[in-house]
Amino acid sequence: MTVRRVALLTAGGFAPCLSSAVGGLIQRYTEIAPDIEIIAYQYGYHGLLTGNYIVVDEEARRSAHVLPRFGGSPIGNSRVKLTNAKNLVERGLVKEGEDPLEVAAERLKADGVDVLHTIGGDDTNTTAADLAAYLKDHGYELTVVGLPKTIDNDIVPIRQSLGAWTAAEEASGFAQHVIGEHRSNPRMLIVHEVMGRNCGYLTAQSAQYYHAWVGEQEWAPSLGLSKERWDVHAVYLPELSIDIDGEAKRLRGIMDEIGNVNIFLSEGAGVDEIVAEKEAAGEEVGRDPFGHVKLDSINPGQWFAKQFAERLGAEKVMVQKSGYYSRAWHSNADDLALIGSMVDMAVDCALEGKPGVIGEDEENGNELSCIAFPRIKGHKAFDVSQQWFANLMGAIGQKFQAR
Protein backbone atom coordinates (compact mmCIF):
# COMPACT_ATOMS: atom_id res chain seq x y z
CA MET A 1 0.00 0.00 0.00
CA THR A 2 1.30 3.44 -0.89
CA VAL A 3 1.04 5.91 1.98
CA ARG A 4 0.25 9.43 0.85
CA ARG A 5 -1.56 10.93 3.83
CA VAL A 6 -1.25 10.19 7.55
CA ALA A 7 -3.67 11.43 10.21
CA LEU A 8 -2.99 11.87 13.91
CA LEU A 9 -5.60 11.79 16.65
CA THR A 10 -5.42 12.03 20.46
CA ALA A 11 -8.42 11.06 22.56
CA GLY A 12 -9.69 10.43 26.07
CA GLY A 13 -8.30 12.09 29.16
CA PHE A 14 -4.92 13.77 29.11
CA ALA A 15 -1.69 11.96 29.98
CA PRO A 16 1.88 13.31 30.09
CA CYS A 17 2.78 11.85 26.70
CA LEU A 18 0.36 13.26 24.15
CA SER A 19 2.31 16.32 23.11
CA SER A 20 5.57 14.35 23.00
CA ALA A 21 4.03 11.55 20.95
CA VAL A 22 2.49 13.97 18.44
CA GLY A 23 5.80 15.76 18.09
CA GLY A 24 7.67 12.48 17.81
CA LEU A 25 5.46 11.15 15.03
CA ILE A 26 5.78 14.37 13.04
CA GLN A 27 9.56 14.36 13.43
CA ARG A 28 9.89 10.69 12.51
CA TYR A 29 7.83 11.00 9.32
CA THR A 30 9.69 14.17 8.37
CA GLU A 31 12.97 12.32 8.88
CA ILE A 32 12.29 9.14 6.91
CA ALA A 33 9.32 9.92 4.64
CA PRO A 34 9.10 13.72 4.23
CA ASP A 35 6.82 13.52 1.18
CA ILE A 36 3.97 11.98 3.17
CA GLU A 37 1.35 14.57 4.07
CA ILE A 38 0.33 14.73 7.73
CA ILE A 39 -2.95 16.03 9.10
CA ALA A 40 -4.20 16.10 12.69
CA TYR A 41 -7.84 15.84 13.69
CA GLN A 42 -8.62 18.38 16.40
CA TYR A 43 -10.25 17.20 19.61
CA GLY A 44 -10.01 13.50 18.83
CA TYR A 45 -13.06 11.72 17.44
CA HIS A 46 -15.00 14.97 17.81
CA GLY A 47 -12.82 16.45 15.07
CA LEU A 48 -13.06 13.32 12.98
CA LEU A 49 -16.86 13.44 13.01
CA THR A 50 -16.95 17.15 12.18
CA GLY A 51 -14.09 17.16 9.67
CA ASN A 52 -12.06 19.53 11.82
CA TYR A 53 -8.38 19.01 11.09
CA ILE A 54 -5.18 20.95 10.57
CA VAL A 55 -2.51 20.28 7.97
CA VAL A 56 0.97 19.83 9.40
CA ASP A 57 2.82 22.22 7.09
CA GLU A 58 6.54 22.95 6.85
CA GLU A 59 6.44 25.44 9.68
CA ALA A 60 4.69 22.89 11.92
CA ARG A 61 7.28 20.26 11.05
CA ARG A 62 10.07 22.65 12.00
CA SER A 63 8.34 23.39 15.31
CA ALA A 64 7.60 19.77 16.28
CA HIS A 65 10.70 19.56 18.50
CA VAL A 66 9.08 22.07 20.86
CA LEU A 67 6.11 19.84 21.72
CA PRO A 68 7.87 17.56 24.27
CA ARG A 69 8.41 20.60 26.48
CA PHE A 70 4.68 20.89 27.11
CA GLY A 71 1.90 18.77 28.54
CA GLY A 72 -1.66 18.41 27.33
CA SER A 73 -2.31 17.82 23.64
CA PRO A 74 -1.61 20.46 20.99
CA ILE A 75 -4.28 18.95 18.76
CA GLY A 76 -6.89 18.56 21.49
CA ASN A 77 -8.84 15.69 23.06
CA SER A 78 -12.47 14.88 23.76
CA ARG A 79 -14.51 12.05 25.22
CA VAL A 80 -16.49 10.74 22.28
CA LYS A 81 -17.76 7.16 22.12
CA LEU A 82 -18.66 6.32 18.53
CA THR A 83 -21.00 3.53 19.57
CA ASN A 84 -23.10 5.87 21.74
CA ALA A 85 -25.25 7.32 18.95
CA LYS A 86 -27.81 8.83 21.34
CA ASN A 87 -25.17 10.94 23.08
CA LEU A 88 -23.64 12.06 19.78
CA VAL A 89 -27.01 13.11 18.39
CA GLU A 90 -27.64 15.13 21.57
CA ARG A 91 -24.26 16.83 21.12
CA GLY A 92 -24.95 17.61 17.47
CA LEU A 93 -22.06 15.51 16.20
CA VAL A 94 -24.23 13.21 14.06
CA LYS A 95 -27.79 13.38 12.79
CA GLU A 96 -30.65 11.25 14.01
CA GLY A 97 -30.53 7.84 12.31
CA GLU A 98 -26.86 8.11 11.30
CA ASP A 99 -24.34 5.47 12.36
CA PRO A 100 -21.44 7.41 13.96
CA LEU A 101 -18.96 4.70 12.99
CA GLU A 102 -20.04 5.04 9.36
CA VAL A 103 -19.85 8.85 9.52
CA ALA A 104 -16.31 8.70 10.92
CA ALA A 105 -15.20 6.06 8.43
CA GLU A 106 -16.58 7.98 5.47
CA ARG A 107 -14.81 11.10 6.71
CA LEU A 108 -11.47 9.26 6.73
CA LYS A 109 -12.20 8.09 3.21
CA ALA A 110 -13.18 11.56 2.02
CA ASP A 111 -10.04 13.02 3.58
CA GLY A 112 -7.87 10.48 1.77
CA VAL A 113 -6.28 9.11 4.92
CA ASP A 114 -4.12 6.01 4.39
CA VAL A 115 -2.74 5.71 7.93
CA LEU A 116 -4.40 6.75 11.18
CA HIS A 117 -2.30 7.06 14.33
CA THR A 118 -4.43 7.05 17.46
CA ILE A 119 -2.90 7.99 20.80
CA GLY A 120 -5.26 6.89 23.52
CA GLY A 121 -6.52 4.09 25.73
CA ASP A 122 -8.15 0.80 24.84
CA ASP A 123 -11.42 2.33 23.67
CA THR A 124 -9.66 4.91 21.46
CA ASN A 125 -7.55 2.27 19.75
CA THR A 126 -10.12 -0.50 19.34
CA THR A 127 -12.63 2.01 17.96
CA ALA A 128 -10.04 2.97 15.35
CA ALA A 129 -9.69 -0.71 14.47
CA ASP A 130 -13.47 -0.89 13.98
CA LEU A 131 -13.21 2.06 11.59
CA ALA A 132 -10.50 0.29 9.59
CA ALA A 133 -12.60 -2.88 9.42
CA TYR A 134 -15.61 -0.92 8.16
CA LEU A 135 -13.53 0.75 5.46
CA LYS A 136 -11.96 -2.52 4.38
CA ASP A 137 -15.43 -4.04 3.99
CA HIS A 138 -16.23 -1.10 1.71
CA GLY A 139 -13.15 -1.40 -0.45
CA TYR A 140 -10.94 1.21 1.22
CA GLU A 141 -7.64 0.30 2.85
CA LEU A 142 -6.73 2.10 6.07
CA THR A 143 -3.90 1.11 8.40
CA VAL A 144 -4.40 2.02 12.04
CA VAL A 145 -1.38 2.05 14.35
CA GLY A 146 -2.08 3.11 17.91
CA LEU A 147 0.04 4.25 20.82
CA PRO A 148 -1.09 3.33 24.37
CA LYS A 149 -1.92 6.34 26.53
CA THR A 150 -3.32 6.16 30.03
CA ILE A 151 -2.04 7.31 33.40
CA ASP A 152 -3.86 4.32 34.91
CA ASN A 153 -1.49 1.91 33.13
CA ASP A 154 -4.40 -0.48 32.65
CA ILE A 155 -4.24 -1.66 29.02
CA VAL A 156 -4.04 -5.42 28.43
CA PRO A 157 -1.45 -6.79 27.52
CA ILE A 158 0.81 -3.71 27.61
CA ARG A 159 3.37 -3.56 30.41
CA GLN A 160 3.73 0.22 30.59
CA SER A 161 1.44 2.76 28.98
CA LEU A 162 2.79 6.15 27.98
CA GLY A 163 2.60 8.92 30.56
CA ALA A 164 1.99 6.75 33.62
CA TRP A 165 5.51 7.11 35.05
CA THR A 166 5.38 10.89 34.73
CA ALA A 167 1.89 11.13 36.24
CA ALA A 168 3.02 9.11 39.27
CA GLU A 169 6.12 11.24 39.67
CA GLU A 170 4.03 14.41 39.51
CA ALA A 171 1.49 13.02 42.01
CA SER A 172 4.38 12.37 44.37
CA GLY A 173 5.56 15.96 43.92
CA PHE A 174 2.03 17.18 44.59
CA ALA A 175 1.99 15.22 47.85
CA GLN A 176 5.31 16.71 48.87
CA HIS A 177 3.59 20.10 48.87
CA VAL A 178 0.24 19.10 50.33
CA ILE A 179 1.47 16.88 53.14
CA GLY A 180 3.46 19.82 54.49
CA GLU A 181 0.03 20.95 55.75
CA HIS A 182 0.04 18.23 58.41
CA ARG A 183 1.33 20.68 61.07
CA SER A 184 -1.18 23.39 60.18
CA ASN A 185 -3.55 21.99 62.82
CA PRO A 186 -3.48 19.44 65.64
CA ARG A 187 -4.77 15.96 64.73
CA MET A 188 -4.72 16.56 60.98
CA LEU A 189 -6.13 14.03 58.49
CA ILE A 190 -4.91 14.47 54.90
CA VAL A 191 -6.43 12.46 52.05
CA HIS A 192 -4.52 12.61 48.77
CA GLU A 193 -7.00 11.45 46.12
CA VAL A 194 -5.27 10.11 43.00
CA MET A 195 -6.84 9.30 39.63
CA GLY A 196 -7.57 5.66 38.86
CA ARG A 197 -11.15 4.57 38.28
CA ASN A 198 -10.61 0.82 37.89
CA CYS A 199 -6.89 0.41 38.44
CA GLY A 200 -4.81 1.34 41.48
CA TYR A 201 -1.46 1.52 39.66
CA LEU A 202 -1.14 5.31 39.73
CA THR A 203 -1.96 5.57 43.44
CA ALA A 204 0.41 2.75 44.33
CA GLN A 205 3.24 4.06 42.17
CA SER A 206 2.88 7.65 43.38
CA ALA A 207 2.80 6.45 47.00
CA GLN A 208 5.94 4.41 46.37
CA TYR A 209 7.71 7.38 44.77
CA TYR A 210 6.62 9.61 47.65
CA HIS A 211 7.69 7.08 50.31
CA ALA A 212 11.09 6.79 48.59
CA TRP A 213 11.40 10.59 48.62
CA VAL A 214 10.66 10.66 52.35
CA GLY A 215 13.36 8.03 52.87
CA GLU A 216 15.95 10.17 51.11
CA GLN A 217 15.45 13.28 53.25
CA GLU A 218 17.36 14.49 56.31
CA TRP A 219 15.10 15.10 59.31
CA ALA A 220 15.16 17.13 62.52
CA PRO A 221 12.83 15.18 64.85
CA SER A 222 13.76 17.16 67.96
CA LEU A 223 12.34 20.22 66.18
CA GLY A 224 9.17 18.38 65.15
CA LEU A 225 10.33 17.66 61.60
CA SER A 226 10.04 13.87 61.51
CA LYS A 227 9.95 11.17 58.88
CA GLU A 228 7.00 9.55 60.66
CA ARG A 229 4.81 12.63 60.30
CA TRP A 230 5.63 13.11 56.60
CA ASP A 231 5.37 9.49 55.50
CA VAL A 232 2.46 7.61 53.91
CA HIS A 233 0.25 5.93 56.49
CA ALA A 234 -2.30 4.18 54.26
CA VAL A 235 -2.84 3.27 50.60
CA TYR A 236 -6.32 2.32 49.37
CA LEU A 237 -6.88 0.84 45.89
CA PRO A 238 -9.82 -0.66 43.95
CA GLU A 239 -8.00 -4.01 44.00
CA LEU A 240 -7.83 -4.17 47.80
CA SER A 241 -10.43 -5.16 50.35
CA ILE A 242 -10.77 -2.30 52.83
CA ASP A 243 -11.67 -3.01 56.45
CA ILE A 244 -12.80 0.46 57.49
CA ASP A 245 -13.13 -0.42 61.18
CA GLY A 246 -9.80 -2.25 61.32
CA GLU A 247 -8.00 0.53 59.46
CA ALA A 248 -9.61 3.17 61.65
CA LYS A 249 -8.25 1.43 64.73
CA ARG A 250 -4.73 1.23 63.23
CA LEU A 251 -4.77 4.83 62.03
CA ARG A 252 -6.17 6.05 65.37
CA GLY A 253 -3.03 4.69 66.98
CA ILE A 254 -0.88 6.65 64.51
CA MET A 255 -2.92 9.81 65.08
CA ASP A 256 -2.60 9.48 68.85
CA GLU A 257 1.15 8.94 68.61
CA ILE A 258 2.31 11.54 66.05
CA GLY A 259 -0.67 13.86 65.62
CA ASN A 260 -1.52 13.36 61.92
CA VAL A 261 -2.43 10.76 59.29
CA ASN A 262 -1.65 10.84 55.53
CA ILE A 263 -3.70 8.65 53.16
CA PHE A 264 -3.12 7.95 49.45
CA LEU A 265 -6.50 7.05 47.96
CA SER A 266 -7.34 5.82 44.48
CA GLU A 267 -10.51 7.56 43.29
CA GLY A 268 -11.89 4.14 42.31
CA ALA A 269 -11.49 2.63 45.78
CA GLY A 270 -14.80 1.96 47.47
CA VAL A 271 -16.89 3.22 44.53
CA ASP A 272 -19.27 0.26 44.61
CA GLU A 273 -19.95 0.85 48.30
CA ILE A 274 -20.45 4.59 47.81
CA VAL A 275 -22.83 4.11 44.87
CA ALA A 276 -24.82 1.47 46.76
CA GLU A 277 -25.13 3.80 49.75
CA LYS A 278 -26.31 6.72 47.62
CA GLU A 279 -28.80 4.69 45.57
CA ALA A 280 -30.18 3.10 48.74
CA ALA A 281 -30.82 6.64 49.96
CA GLY A 282 -32.73 7.39 46.74
CA GLU A 283 -30.02 9.51 45.14
CA GLU A 284 -29.39 9.31 41.39
CA VAL A 285 -25.75 8.69 40.49
CA GLY A 286 -24.62 10.42 37.28
CA ARG A 287 -22.79 8.56 34.54
CA ASP A 288 -20.76 9.71 31.51
CA PRO A 289 -21.26 8.69 27.82
CA PHE A 290 -19.16 5.57 28.46
CA GLY A 291 -21.46 4.48 31.30
CA HIS A 292 -18.85 5.26 33.96
CA VAL A 293 -19.96 6.69 37.28
CA LYS A 294 -19.11 10.41 37.41
CA LEU A 295 -16.63 10.31 40.24
CA ASP A 296 -16.94 14.02 40.95
CA SER A 297 -20.59 13.44 41.76
CA ILE A 298 -19.85 10.82 44.42
CA ASN A 299 -16.57 12.34 45.67
CA PRO A 300 -14.67 9.28 46.99
CA GLY A 301 -12.11 11.40 48.85
CA GLN A 302 -14.79 13.14 50.89
CA TRP A 303 -16.56 9.85 51.54
CA PHE A 304 -13.42 8.21 52.95
CA ALA A 305 -12.60 11.34 54.94
CA LYS A 306 -16.07 11.15 56.48
CA GLN A 307 -15.59 7.47 57.36
CA PHE A 308 -12.32 8.14 59.19
CA ALA A 309 -12.58 11.65 60.64
CA GLU A 310 -14.64 10.87 63.73
CA ARG A 311 -13.06 7.46 64.29
CA LEU A 312 -9.59 9.02 64.27
CA GLY A 313 -10.58 12.01 66.35
CA ALA A 314 -9.38 14.34 63.59
CA GLU A 315 -9.73 18.05 64.38
CA LYS A 316 -9.24 19.05 60.76
CA VAL A 317 -9.62 17.13 57.49
CA MET A 318 -8.13 18.08 54.12
CA VAL A 319 -8.89 16.26 50.84
CA GLN A 320 -6.70 17.20 47.88
CA LYS A 321 -6.84 15.79 44.34
CA SER A 322 -3.68 15.59 42.23
CA GLY A 323 -5.27 14.34 39.01
CA TYR A 324 -5.28 17.43 36.82
CA TYR A 325 -1.94 18.54 38.25
CA SER A 326 -0.29 15.27 37.19
CA ARG A 327 -1.99 14.31 33.96
CA ALA A 328 -1.36 17.47 31.92
CA TRP A 329 2.38 17.80 32.58
CA HIS A 330 5.09 17.05 30.03
CA SER A 331 6.83 13.68 29.82
CA ASN A 332 9.76 12.90 32.08
CA ALA A 333 12.97 11.28 30.82
CA ASP A 334 11.74 7.71 31.28
CA ASP A 335 8.52 8.37 29.38
CA LEU A 336 10.39 10.24 26.63
CA ALA A 337 12.63 7.21 26.08
CA LEU A 338 9.62 4.89 25.91
CA ILE A 339 7.76 7.25 23.59
CA GLY A 340 10.78 7.44 21.28
CA SER A 341 11.02 3.68 20.90
CA MET A 342 7.27 3.30 20.36
CA VAL A 343 7.06 6.14 17.84
CA ASP A 344 9.85 4.64 15.72
CA MET A 345 8.09 1.26 15.62
CA ALA A 346 4.69 2.89 14.99
CA VAL A 347 5.97 4.66 11.86
CA ASP A 348 7.76 1.54 10.62
CA CYS A 349 4.60 -0.54 11.06
CA ALA A 350 2.45 2.12 9.36
CA LEU A 351 4.70 2.19 6.31
CA GLU A 352 4.62 -1.62 6.17
CA GLY A 353 0.81 -1.62 6.39
CA LYS A 354 0.88 -3.50 9.70
CA PRO A 355 -1.96 -2.48 12.06
CA GLY A 356 -2.03 -2.76 15.84
CA VAL A 357 -1.08 -1.03 19.07
CA ILE A 358 2.58 -0.56 19.90
CA GLY A 359 3.60 -1.77 23.34
CA GLU A 360 5.75 -4.02 25.48
CA ASP A 361 3.78 -7.26 25.32
CA GLU A 362 3.40 -8.82 28.77
CA GLU A 363 2.27 -12.06 27.18
CA ASN A 364 5.40 -12.21 25.03
CA GLY A 365 8.31 -11.51 27.35
CA ASN A 366 7.65 -7.75 27.44
CA GLU A 367 8.97 -7.49 23.88
CA LEU A 368 8.17 -4.22 22.13
CA SER A 369 5.67 -5.31 19.47
CA CYS A 370 2.80 -4.29 17.26
CA ILE A 371 -0.02 -5.98 19.18
CA ALA A 372 -3.10 -7.05 17.24
CA PHE A 373 -6.24 -5.08 18.10
CA PRO A 374 -8.34 -8.08 19.22
CA ARG A 375 -5.85 -8.59 22.06
CA ILE A 376 -6.22 -5.03 23.36
CA LYS A 377 -8.50 -4.65 26.36
CA GLY A 378 -8.99 -2.15 29.14
CA HIS A 379 -9.36 -2.24 32.90
CA LYS A 380 -6.22 -4.27 33.62
CA ALA A 381 -6.08 -4.60 37.39
CA PHE A 382 -3.00 -3.50 39.28
CA ASP A 383 -1.06 -6.56 40.43
CA VAL A 384 -0.89 -6.13 44.21
CA SER A 385 1.36 -9.22 44.49
CA GLN A 386 4.33 -7.32 43.06
CA GLN A 387 7.25 -7.25 45.47
CA TRP A 388 7.76 -3.49 45.38
CA PHE A 389 4.16 -2.95 46.44
CA ALA A 390 4.41 -5.53 49.21
CA ASN A 391 7.56 -3.78 50.42
CA LEU A 392 5.76 -0.44 50.46
CA MET A 393 2.82 -1.78 52.43
CA GLY A 394 5.13 -3.53 54.86
CA ALA A 395 7.10 -0.34 55.39
CA ILE A 396 3.99 1.66 56.29
CA GLY A 397 2.59 -1.13 58.45
CA GLN A 398 -0.59 -1.78 56.49
CA LYS A 399 -1.85 -5.31 56.08
CA PHE A 400 -3.62 -5.84 52.77
CA GLN A 401 -5.72 -8.39 50.98
CA ALA A 402 -6.69 -8.49 47.31
CA ARG A 403 -10.39 -8.39 46.48
Buried (B, 14 or more C-beta within 10 A) or exposed (E): EEBEBBBBBBBBBBBBBBBBBBBBBBBBBBEEBEEBBBBBBBBBBBBBBBEEBBEBEEEBBEBBEEBBEBBBBBBBBBBBBBBBBEBBBEBEBBEEEBBBBBBBBBBBBEBEBBBBBBBBBBBBBBBBBBBBBBBEEEEBEBBBBBBBBBBBBBBBBBBBBBBBBBBBBBBBBBBBEBBEBBBEBEBBBBBBBBBBBBBBBBBBBBBBBBBEBBEEEEBEEEEEEEEBBBBBBBBBBBBBEBEBEEBBEBBBEBBEEBBBBBBBBBBBBBBEBBBEEBEEEEEEBEEEBEEBBEBEEBBBBBBBBEBBBEBBEBEBBBBBBBBEBBBBBBBBEEBBEBBBEBBBBBBBBBBEBBBBBBBBBBEEEBEBBBBEBEEBEBBBBBEBEEEEBEEBBEBBEBEBEEE
